[in-house]
Amino acid sequence: MKRKTICLLCSALLLSAVFTGCGSTSAAPEDSGAEGLGATIDNTAPLAVPIIDLTDIAADDGSDTGEDTADEGGTAKGNTADEGSTTEEDTAAEDGTEENAAAVSDFGLRLLSQCVRDGENTLISPLSVLYALGMTANGADGETLEQMEDAFGMSRQDLNSYLHTYRQSLPQGDKCSLSLANSIWVNADAAPTMQEDFLQSAVQWYDSQIYQAPFDVSTRDAINDWVNENTDGMIPKILNKIPSESVLYLINALALDAEWEKIYSEDEIQDGIFTAADGTEQNVDMMYSTEQLYLRDQNAEGFIKYYNNRDLAFAALLPDEGVSVSDYVASLTGEKLQQILSTPQEIEVHAGIPKFECEDGMEMSSVLKAMGITAAFDPKTADFTSMGSTPQQPFYIDRVLHKTYIAVDEKGTRAGAATAVEMDLMSLPSETRTVNLDRPFVYMLIDCRQGNLPVFIGTLEHVI
């Protein structure tokens, strides 16, 4: 018997995680007959969670993102969440910003250390991954949930509250903005019976849009259009095709667009050489500036460079000669990184950053297993009872897809990510320092308002 699949998509730097979920619930067989299929979601029922039926949406170009239109039983994004409710969890999240930022940093570093490939550029968005997996965790139970919480470094309740609070305070300036969106796509043909509490949590905590449609080519295109729009065109496509086993996609899209606090002038951009990890010398445009925040630990030095309004910043760490990027990343912990970023020395830094642009994409199931999330990927042990069911098969995580993009130039930085989870059934002022990023280095786009939260984290081994 073939499996059915549930997917989760996330973007910010486009991060796409695909996973298959398993639990005491069941999933439908792949055959086209009605026998064995769960009850379809009834849009006429008095559900607290509105469902947008794509078949009822009139699209001008054949695809609709659901931003402005919904069927009579649903509402568009931004009108579904209970923004007026304040809970104990909200208060806890506000009080634990630094602690939670450290947990997210630690999660991001463990994720990065598993993803780093010698000689290749790596870019991930821990925040995007957490939004996608956070929505997924709301359908998990038992050991499956425990392992996910251990990997997150916080409870599901705390993660929901933290991400909910964070989403409500995103930088939204004309010259520095960070946006994110979440959605759930249900396969109308597979007709899984979804738990209302699970859907309600997606709306309440993640402001998620919920769509129902047959998983055909038009829905694939609608999903890709949704991701493209919510990543400002930086991730144009997350899916090449929808597997026949897929029953659900949960999607997070994230986009960052920030102008430097001081844009580089023409005379601050000079020809330079970047020495790649393999020793190859590459001609680059090197951007030079004077910064005021110097970073240093036992094995690296770097600096912080602010974007407009100083809500966000670019932080770079250049490993000492003889220390590889992968070894340096492996030596860091979330606590150590937070200490580095929160205690910069006020020293004049002559900084050099190469112009660069890169994109990354990976399947992260092996990475997450290495981080301790194993039960969720095993159809015999995965427990997503609280997510939904079909009469014959349980859900389990099959794949986690992640896509990211970044461009750094004299004006600023643009970055995007998407994550999809696919569920199947079965010092002294006179001192100066010079830090030229002319060889492999670690960089982060951090939210300075949220305990230096790493929205993106990556390694540059060569300049594209």
C-alpha positions as a Python dict, from the first residue, in 0.01 Angstrom:
ca = {
    (1, 'M'): (0, 0, 0),
    (2, 'K'): (139, 339, -97),
    (3, 'R'): (178, 626, 143),
    (4, 'K'): (12, 961, 164),
    (5, 'T'): (219, 1268, 235),
    (6, 'I'): (184, 1588, 437),
    (7, 'C'): (415, 1876, 357),
    (8, 'L'): (534, 2186, 536),
    (9, 'L'): (683, 2482, 353),
    (10, 'C'): (872, 2772, 506),
    (11, 'S'): (1043, 3081, 368),
    (12, 'A'): (1240, 3374, 495),
    (13, 'L'): (1558, 3296, 332),
    (14, 'L'): (1380, 3050, 137),
    (15, 'L'): (1374, 2745, 354),
    (16, 'S'): (1173, 2445, 250),
    (17, 'A'): (1124, 2147, 473),
    (18, 'V'): (940, 1842, 356),
    (19, 'F'): (847, 1577, 607),
    (20, 'T'): (627, 1276, 638),
    (21, 'G'): (437, 1233, 958),
    (22, 'C'): (330, 930, 1148),
    (23, 'G'): (115, 880, 1451),
    (24, 'S'): (-180, 688, 1578),
    (25, 'T'): (-374, 856, 1302),
    (26, 'S'): (-423, 711, 959),
    (27, 'A'): (-372, 816, 602),
    (28, 'A'): (-555, 731, 287),
    (29, 'P'): (-437, 482, 27),
    (30, 'E'): (-330, 618, -309),
    (31, 'D'): (-606, 450, -509),
    (32, 'S'): (-865, 683, -654),
    (33, 'G'): (-1167, 510, -501),
    (34, 'A'): (-1359, 658, -214),
    (35, 'E'): (-1312, 354, 5),
    (36, 'G'): (-1058, 408, 281),
    (37, 'L'): (-1057, 787, 252),
    (38, 'G'): (-1123, 1002, 554),
    (39, 'A'): (-1399, 1256, 565),
    (40, 'T'): (-1316, 1569, 370),
    (41, 'I'): (-1304, 1902, 553),
    (42, 'D'): (-1654, 2046, 542),
    (43, 'N'): (-1643, 2419, 471),
    (44, 'T'): (-2010, 2450, 566),
    (45, 'A'): (-1950, 2318, 918),
    (46, 'P'): (-1922, 2578, 1198),
    (47, 'L'): (-1543, 2548, 1230),
    (48, 'A'): (-1350, 2813, 1415),
    (49, 'V'): (-1078, 2777, 1151),
    (50, 'P'): (-1171, 2909, 805),
    (51, 'I'): (-1069, 2698, 505),
    (52, 'I'): (-994, 2863, 172),
    (53, 'D'): (-1110, 2636, -110),
    (54, 'L'): (-896, 2717, -414),
    (55, 'T'): (-1164, 2584, -645),
    (56, 'D'): (-1389, 2867, -530),
    (57, 'I'): (-1129, 3139, -583),
    (58, 'A'): (-1137, 3328, -912),
    (59, 'A'): (-775, 3388, -1012),
    (60, 'D'): (-683, 3644, -1272),
    (61, 'D'): (-384, 3447, -1403),
    (62, 'G'): (-480, 3093, -1312),
    (63, 'S'): (-307, 3100, -974),
    (64, 'D'): (-398, 3280, -654),
    (65, 'T'): (-200, 3334, -340),
    (66, 'G'): (-504, 3391, -122),
    (67, 'E'): (-374, 3726, -3),
    (68, 'D'): (-694, 3914, -91),
    (69, 'T'): (-954, 3650, -177),
    (70, 'A'): (-1124, 3372, 11),
    (71, 'D'): (-1438, 3167, -19),
    (72, 'E'): (-1740, 3245, 193),
    (73, 'G'): (-1624, 3008, 460),
    (74, 'G'): (-1276, 3157, 488),
    (75, 'T'): (-1083, 3474, 530),
    (76, 'A'): (-759, 3598, 384),
    (77, 'K'): (-425, 3622, 560),
    (78, 'G'): (-413, 3875, 837),
    (79, 'N'): (-778, 3831, 937),
    (80, 'T'): (-763, 3482, 1078),
    (81, 'A'): (-551, 3510, 1391),
    (82, 'D'): (-692, 3608, 1725),
    (83, 'E'): (-464, 3908, 1758),
    (84, 'G'): (-653, 4046, 2053),
    (85, 'S'): (-596, 3756, 2288),
    (86, 'T'): (-315, 3770, 2540),
    (87, 'T'): (-214, 3456, 2724),
    (88, 'E'): (29, 3353, 2993),
    (89, 'E'): (241, 3207, 2715),
    (90, 'D'): (268, 3551, 2549),
    (91, 'T'): (393, 3703, 2872),
    (92, 'A'): (640, 3422, 2922),
    (93, 'A'): (779, 3475, 2573),
    (94, 'E'): (827, 3846, 2633),
    (95, 'D'): (1006, 3776, 2960),
    (96, 'G'): (1229, 3508, 2808),
    (97, 'T'): (1349, 3686, 2493),
    (98, 'E'): (1721, 3649, 2560),
    (99, 'E'): (1686, 3292, 2683),
    (100, 'N'): (1481, 3193, 2381),
    (101, 'A'): (1715, 3379, 2144),
    (102, 'A'): (2001, 3173, 2290),
    (103, 'A'): (1799, 2856, 2233),
    (104, 'V'): (1731, 2956, 1872),
    (105, 'S'): (2101, 3038, 1827),
    (106, 'D'): (2196, 2699, 1963),
    (107, 'F'): (1943, 2528, 1737),
    (108, 'G'): (2077, 2723, 1439),
    (109, 'L'): (2439, 2635, 1513),
    (110, 'R'): (2362, 2266, 1558),
    (111, 'L'): (2166, 2278, 1234),
    (112, 'L'): (2450, 2460, 1053),
    (113, 'S'): (2719, 2224, 1182),
    (114, 'Q'): (2525, 1932, 1036),
    (115, 'C'): (2472, 2113, 705),
    (116, 'V'): (2821, 2253, 645),
    (117, 'R'): (2992, 2094, 346),
    (118, 'D'): (3366, 2144, 306),
    (119, 'G'): (3444, 2377, 18),
    (120, 'E'): (3078, 2468, -44),
    (121, 'N'): (2877, 2770, 61),
    (122, 'T'): (2609, 2698, 320),
    (123, 'L'): (2312, 2915, 410),
    (124, 'I'): (2020, 2833, 638),
    (125, 'S'): (1746, 3022, 817),
    (126, 'P'): (1698, 2871, 1165),
    (127, 'L'): (1398, 3098, 1213),
    (128, 'S'): (1226, 2971, 900),
    (129, 'V'): (1294, 2610, 993),
    (130, 'L'): (1153, 2666, 1341),
    (131, 'Y'): (834, 2824, 1208),
    (132, 'A'): (775, 2523, 982),
    (133, 'L'): (865, 2265, 1245),
    (134, 'G'): (680, 2460, 1514),
    (135, 'M'): (354, 2431, 1320),
    (136, 'T'): (429, 2062, 1272),
    (137, 'A'): (501, 2002, 1641),
    (138, 'N'): (148, 2112, 1725),
    (139, 'G'): (31, 1786, 1572),
    (140, 'A'): (288, 1568, 1751),
    (141, 'D'): (245, 1357, 2064),
    (142, 'G'): (446, 1127, 2288),
    (143, 'E'): (810, 1054, 2209),
    (144, 'T'): (778, 1230, 1873),
    (145, 'L'): (697, 1557, 2048),
    (146, 'E'): (959, 1505, 2320),
    (147, 'Q'): (1236, 1462, 2062),
    (148, 'M'): (1126, 1771, 1872),
    (149, 'E'): (1119, 1980, 2191),
    (150, 'D'): (1466, 1853, 2287),
    (151, 'A'): (1595, 1961, 1945),
    (152, 'F'): (1425, 2301, 1971),
    (153, 'G'): (1573, 2360, 2316),
    (154, 'M'): (1233, 2468, 2447),
    (155, 'S'): (884, 2331, 2494),
    (156, 'R'): (622, 2344, 2219),
    (157, 'Q'): (424, 2590, 2431),
    (158, 'D'): (723, 2820, 2471),
    (159, 'L'): (811, 2796, 2100),
    (160, 'N'): (455, 2878, 1995),
    (161, 'S'): (447, 3177, 2224),
    (162, 'Y'): (793, 3301, 2128),
    (163, 'L'): (732, 3277, 1752),
    (164, 'H'): (386, 3435, 1790),
    (165, 'T'): (529, 3732, 1981),
    (166, 'Y'): (820, 3765, 1739),
    (167, 'R'): (589, 3773, 1436),
    (168, 'Q'): (397, 4064, 1587),
    (169, 'S'): (707, 4284, 1617),
    (170, 'L'): (886, 4242, 1284),
    (171, 'P'): (1093, 4536, 1152),
    (172, 'Q'): (877, 4710, 893),
    (173, 'G'): (1070, 5020, 789),
    (174, 'D'): (1100, 5142, 430),
    (175, 'K'): (1473, 5072, 433),
    (176, 'C'): (1485, 4772, 665),
    (177, 'S'): (1214, 4510, 671),
    (178, 'L'): (1161, 4147, 764),
    (179, 'S'): (842, 3969, 664),
    (180, 'L'): (716, 3616, 708),
    (181, 'A'): (404, 3421, 621),
    (182, 'N'): (267, 3075, 698),
    (183, 'S'): (18, 2854, 520),
    (184, 'I'): (-124, 2502, 525),
    (185, 'W'): (-237, 2324, 208),
    (186, 'V'): (-469, 2021, 241),
    (187, 'N'): (-513, 1767, -38),
    (188, 'A'): (-887, 1764, -110),
    (189, 'D'): (-860, 1437, -304),
    (190, 'A'): (-686, 1252, -20),
    (191, 'A'): (-951, 1387, 216),
    (192, 'P'): (-768, 1350, 549),
    (193, 'T'): (-964, 1424, 863),
    (194, 'M'): (-773, 1710, 1022),
    (195, 'Q'): (-795, 1785, 1394),
    (196, 'E'): (-959, 2123, 1446),
    (197, 'D'): (-734, 2201, 1743),
    (198, 'F'): (-430, 2153, 1519),
    (199, 'L'): (-567, 2387, 1254),
    (200, 'Q'): (-672, 2637, 1519),
    (201, 'S'): (-321, 2642, 1667),
    (202, 'A'): (-181, 2717, 1321),
    (203, 'V'): (-411, 3016, 1292),
    (204, 'Q'): (-380, 3143, 1648),
    (205, 'W'): (-3, 3108, 1692),
    (206, 'Y'): (121, 3133, 1333),
    (207, 'D'): (-147, 3340, 1156),
    (208, 'S'): (-154, 3065, 897),
    (209, 'Q'): (-374, 3065, 590),
    (210, 'I'): (-537, 2728, 529),
    (211, 'Y'): (-614, 2609, 176),
    (212, 'Q'): (-792, 2303, 46),
    (213, 'A'): (-749, 2186, -314),
    (214, 'P'): (-674, 1878, -525),
    (215, 'F'): (-297, 1827, -536),
    (216, 'D'): (-258, 1869, -911),
    (217, 'V'): (-36, 2085, -1131),
    (218, 'S'): (-244, 2397, -1070),
    (219, 'T'): (-203, 2361, -692),
    (220, 'R'): (170, 2304, -731),
    (221, 'D'): (184, 2629, -928),
    (222, 'A'): (-29, 2806, -666),
    (223, 'I'): (208, 2691, -389),
    (224, 'N'): (511, 2808, -588),
    (225, 'D'): (339, 3141, -658),
    (226, 'W'): (263, 3181, -286),
    (227, 'V'): (625, 3116, -194),
    (228, 'N'): (753, 3342, -471),
    (229, 'E'): (530, 3629, -358),
    (230, 'N'): (608, 3591, 11),
    (231, 'T'): (984, 3581, -51),
    (232, 'D'): (974, 3887, -279),
    (233, 'G'): (1070, 3672, -576),
    (234, 'M'): (1389, 3539, -415),
    (235, 'I'): (1257, 3181, -403),
    (236, 'P'): (1060, 3146, -726),
    (237, 'K'): (991, 2776, -686),
    (238, 'I'): (981, 2534, -393),
    (239, 'L'): (819, 2235, -562),
    (240, 'N'): (902, 2072, -894),
    (241, 'K'): (614, 1833, -851),
    (242, 'I'): (375, 1715, -582),
    (243, 'P'): (426, 1345, -502),
    (244, 'S'): (111, 1138, -533),
    (245, 'E'): (147, 1044, -164),
    (246, 'S'): (126, 1403, -41),
    (247, 'V'): (-172, 1498, 172),
    (248, 'L'): (-63, 1818, 344),
    (249, 'Y'): (187, 2104, 310),
    (250, 'L'): (272, 2346, 590),
    (251, 'I'): (462, 2644, 456),
    (252, 'N'): (664, 2930, 599),
    (253, 'A'): (807, 3198, 374),
    (254, 'L'): (1047, 3463, 497),
    (255, 'A'): (1204, 3765, 326),
    (256, 'L'): (1457, 4020, 448),
    (257, 'D'): (1538, 4344, 266),
    (258, 'A'): (1771, 4585, 444),
    (259, 'E'): (1973, 4888, 340),
    (260, 'W'): (2305, 4957, 509),
    (261, 'E'): (2305, 5232, 770),
    (262, 'K'): (2565, 5394, 546),
    (263, 'I'): (2563, 5293, 180),
    (264, 'Y'): (2908, 5239, 28),
    (265, 'S'): (3037, 5511, -202),
    (266, 'E'): (3215, 5426, -527),
    (267, 'D'): (3561, 5492, -383),
    (268, 'E'): (3492, 5245, -100),
    (269, 'I'): (3454, 4959, -349),
    (270, 'Q'): (3782, 4824, -483),
    (271, 'D'): (3912, 4524, -673),
    (272, 'G'): (4015, 4249, -436),
    (273, 'I'): (4111, 3882, -410),
    (274, 'F'): (3910, 3622, -221),
    (275, 'T'): (4101, 3302, -145),
    (276, 'A'): (3855, 3014, -155),
    (277, 'A'): (3872, 2710, 73),
    (278, 'D'): (4062, 2511, -191),
    (279, 'G'): (4321, 2787, -233),
    (280, 'T'): (4177, 2922, -556),
    (281, 'E'): (4205, 3299, -587),
    (282, 'Q'): (3890, 3474, -708),
    (283, 'N'): (3857, 3832, -826),
    (284, 'V'): (3591, 4014, -622),
    (285, 'D'): (3454, 4360, -555),
    (286, 'M'): (3560, 4430, -196),
    (287, 'M'): (3358, 4685, 0),
    (288, 'Y'): (3558, 4873, 265),
    (289, 'S'): (3423, 5065, 563),
    (290, 'T'): (3506, 5163, 918),
    (291, 'E'): (3297, 4994, 1184),
    (292, 'Q'): (3291, 5039, 1561),
    (293, 'L'): (3203, 4698, 1705),
    (294, 'Y'): (3483, 4441, 1707),
    (295, 'L'): (3420, 4071, 1781),
    (296, 'R'): (3682, 3832, 1913),
    (297, 'D'): (3701, 3485, 2065),
    (298, 'Q'): (3974, 3223, 2094),
    (299, 'N'): (3962, 3118, 1728),
    (300, 'A'): (3815, 3404, 1524),
    (301, 'E'): (3768, 3777, 1493),
    (302, 'G'): (3501, 3982, 1323),
    (303, 'F'): (3267, 4278, 1341),
    (304, 'I'): (2906, 4392, 1345),
    (305, 'K'): (2775, 4623, 1071),
    (306, 'Y'): (2430, 4777, 1113),
    (307, 'Y'): (2148, 4812, 866),
    (308, 'N'): (1922, 5119, 860),
    (309, 'N'): (1750, 5188, 1196),
    (310, 'R'): (1984, 4935, 1365),
    (311, 'D'): (1706, 4680, 1407),
    (312, 'L'): (1906, 4429, 1204),
    (313, 'A'): (2277, 4382, 1153),
    (314, 'F'): (2533, 4183, 955),
    (315, 'A'): (2776, 3998, 1182),
    (316, 'A'): (3085, 3822, 1046),
    (317, 'L'): (3342, 3597, 1212),
    (318, 'L'): (3668, 3519, 1031),
    (319, 'P'): (3839, 3206, 1168),
    (320, 'D'): (4209, 3243, 1246),
    (321, 'E'): (4457, 3115, 989),
    (322, 'G'): (4471, 2736, 1010),
    (323, 'V'): (4117, 2703, 1148),
    (324, 'S'): (3860, 2579, 896),
    (325, 'V'): (3510, 2718, 883),
    (326, 'S'): (3359, 2377, 962),
    (327, 'D'): (3585, 2326, 1264),
    (328, 'Y'): (3505, 2673, 1391),
    (329, 'V'): (3130, 2626, 1354),
    (330, 'A'): (3158, 2293, 1539),
    (331, 'S'): (3330, 2471, 1830),
    (332, 'L'): (3045, 2718, 1881),
    (333, 'T'): (2738, 2680, 2101),
    (334, 'G'): (2435, 2904, 2121),
    (335, 'E'): (2548, 3039, 2457),
    (336, 'K'): (2899, 3108, 2327),
    (337, 'L'): (2770, 3280, 2014),
    (338, 'Q'): (2534, 3498, 2217),
    (339, 'Q'): (2824, 3596, 2440),
    (340, 'I'): (3036, 3693, 2138),
    (341, 'L'): (2758, 3899, 1980),
    (342, 'S'): (2643, 4067, 2303),
    (343, 'T'): (2990, 4173, 2424),
    (344, 'P'): (3160, 4345, 2128),
    (345, 'Q'): (3456, 4568, 2193),
    (346, 'E'): (3413, 4932, 2093),
    (347, 'I'): (3719, 4942, 1874),
    (348, 'E'): (3757, 5097, 1531),
    (349, 'V'): (3752, 4820, 1271),
    (350, 'H'): (3874, 4858, 913),
    (351, 'A'): (3634, 4608, 757),
    (352, 'G'): (3624, 4453, 414),
    (353, 'I'): (3323, 4258, 280),
    (354, 'P'): (3312, 4099, -65),
    (355, 'K'): (3005, 4148, -276),
    (356, 'F'): (2842, 3808, -301),
    (357, 'E'): (2524, 3631, -397),
    (358, 'C'): (2440, 3271, -326),
    (359, 'E'): (2151, 3031, -294),
    (360, 'D'): (2132, 2699, -118),
    (361, 'G'): (1894, 2407, -107),
    (362, 'M'): (1902, 2081, 80),
    (363, 'E'): (1695, 1791, 210),
    (364, 'M'): (1728, 1801, 588),
    (365, 'S'): (1581, 1475, 717),
    (366, 'S'): (1925, 1324, 792),
    (367, 'V'): (2030, 1651, 957),
    (368, 'L'): (1728, 1652, 1188),
    (369, 'K'): (1775, 1284, 1269),
    (370, 'A'): (2134, 1361, 1371),
    (371, 'M'): (1991, 1630, 1600),
    (372, 'G'): (1775, 1370, 1775),
    (373, 'I'): (1445, 1389, 1585),
    (374, 'T'): (1424, 1023, 1484),
    (375, 'A'): (1079, 897, 1587),
    (376, 'A'): (903, 1143, 1356),
    (377, 'F'): (1069, 988, 1049),
    (378, 'D'): (984, 627, 1135),
    (379, 'P'): (633, 509, 1036),
    (380, 'K'): (645, 260, 1323),
    (381, 'T'): (715, 518, 1592),
    (382, 'A'): (597, 857, 1462),
    (383, 'D'): (298, 994, 1651),
    (384, 'F'): (107, 1279, 1488),
    (385, 'T'): (-228, 1184, 1635),
    (386, 'S'): (-311, 1545, 1712),
    (387, 'M'): (-258, 1652, 1351),
    (388, 'G'): (-514, 1443, 1168),
    (389, 'S'): (-582, 1105, 1017),
    (390, 'T'): (-716, 885, 743),
    (391, 'P'): (-879, 550, 813),
    (392, 'Q'): (-588, 326, 716),
    (393, 'Q'): (-247, 487, 773),
    (394, 'P'): (-71, 716, 1021),
    (395, 'F'): (139, 1022, 935),
    (396, 'Y'): (516, 1037, 954),
    (397, 'I'): (786, 1274, 827),
    (398, 'D'): (939, 1175, 496),
    (399, 'R'): (1149, 1474, 388),
    (400, 'V'): (1245, 1822, 499),
    (401, 'L'): (1336, 2057, 215),
    (402, 'H'): (1515, 2385, 273),
    (403, 'K'): (1591, 2667, 27),
    (404, 'T'): (1767, 2995, 90),
    (405, 'Y'): (1899, 3295, -103),
    (406, 'I'): (2114, 3597, -16),
    (407, 'A'): (2264, 3892, -201),
    (408, 'V'): (2505, 4138, -35),
    (409, 'D'): (2615, 4450, -220),
    (410, 'E'): (2700, 4818, -166),
    (411, 'K'): (2338, 4912, -93),
    (412, 'G'): (2248, 4639, 153),
    (413, 'T'): (2124, 4281, 176),
    (414, 'R'): (1831, 4079, 45),
    (415, 'A'): (1768, 3731, 178),
    (416, 'G'): (1488, 3479, 161),
    (417, 'A'): (1409, 3130, 286),
    (418, 'A'): (1143, 2861, 259),
    (419, 'T'): (1088, 2537, 451),
    (420, 'A'): (855, 2253, 360),
    (421, 'V'): (768, 1955, 573),
    (422, 'E'): (618, 1665, 385),
    (423, 'M'): (405, 1417, 577),
    (424, 'D'): (350, 1068, 447),
    (425, 'L'): (117, 811, 577),
    (426, 'M'): (283, 504, 697),
    (427, 'S'): (3823, 4850, 2420),
    (428, 'L'): (4054, 5151, 2386),
    (429, 'P'): (3928, 5414, 2138),
    (430, 'S'): (4280, 5456, 1996),
    (431, 'E'): (4301, 5088, 1906),
    (432, 'T'): (4214, 4973, 1555),
    (433, 'R'): (4163, 4634, 1398),
    (434, 'T'): (4153, 4523, 1036),
    (435, 'V'): (3919, 4241, 939),
    (436, 'N'): (3911, 4166, 567),
    (437, 'L'): (3672, 3889, 475),
    (438, 'D'): (3899, 3773, 193),
    (439, 'R'): (3890, 3403, 281),
    (440, 'P'): (3619, 3164, 410),
    (441, 'F'): (3413, 3309, 695),
    (442, 'V'): (3093, 3267, 898),
    (443, 'Y'): (2823, 3532, 873),
    (444, 'M'): (2483, 3601, 1026),
    (445, 'L'): (2193, 3837, 974),
    (446, 'I'): (2087, 3910, 1330),
    (447, 'D'): (1786, 4078, 1488),
    (448, 'C'): (1940, 4321, 1738),
    (449, 'R'): (1604, 4385, 1908),
    (450, 'Q'): (1561, 4019, 1999),
    (451, 'G'): (1882, 3926, 2179),
    (452, 'N'): (2084, 3911, 1854),
    (453, 'L'): (1859, 3640, 1716),
    (454, 'P'): (2018, 3480, 1405),
    (455, 'V'): (1755, 3506, 1131),
    (456, 'F'): (2006, 3369, 879),
    (457, 'I'): (2339, 3201, 935),
    (458, 'G'): (2583, 3080, 674),
    (459, 'T'): (2937, 3017, 560),
    (460, 'L'): (3106, 3164, 251),
    (461, 'E'): (3373, 2929, 118),
    (462, 'H'): (3390, 3082, -230),
    (463, 'V'): (3236, 3383, -406),
    (464, 'I'): (2993, 3307, -685),
}
